[in-house]
């Protein structure tokens, strides 16, 4: 390997190390989580979208003979 090739490899290695040589900053647990107030889990009112999906799937089940 010639001297110029070694110098080019050293330059490339230095550039790589400058860019990727250290780990990113640590993300705190508090920054990864979010607390959101939720409603009651047993909601009586079903949304119309869920009812329509149920009707479509039940008709498909009847069509297939299930």
N, C-alpha and C positions, 0 to 999 in steps of 0.2 A: 504494500500500500504506500502510495506516495505521500509526501509531506502535506501537499495541498488537500488530499483526501482526508487525512487525519485531522487537519485544521477544520475542514468542513463538517466532519463528524462531531468534533468537539463543540463547534458552534451550534450545531443542531441539538446536541445533548444539553447544552447550556440553555437553549431556548425552551426545550421540552421541560427541563427541570424548573425553569422560571414559571412556566405555565401550570404544570401538573405536579410540582415537587412537594406540595403540602396539601393536607386534607382541608375540606371546607370547614367553616365554623360549625360548631355543634349547635343543633336546634334544641331549644329547651322543650320539655314536656308540655309546659303551659302554653307554648306557642303552637303546639300540634293539636290541642284539644279545644273544643268549644262547648260551652254549657248553654243549652237551649231549653226554654220552658216548653213542655209538651202538654197535650190535652189528655183527657181520660182515655184509657186504652180500650174500653168497651163501648165505643161510640155506637149509638143506636141508629143514627141516620147514615145510610150508605150513600155514597156519591152516585149520581146517575151513570157515570162512566163504568163503575164496577157492576151495576145492575145490567147494563147493556152487554158487557163482556160475559157475564154469567149466562144471559139468555143466548148469546151467540154460541158459547161453548156447550150449553146443554142441548141446543138444536143440533150441533155437530155430532154430539154423542148419540142422539137419537138417529141421525142419518147413518151413522156407522154401525148402528145396532148394538151399541154398548149399554 
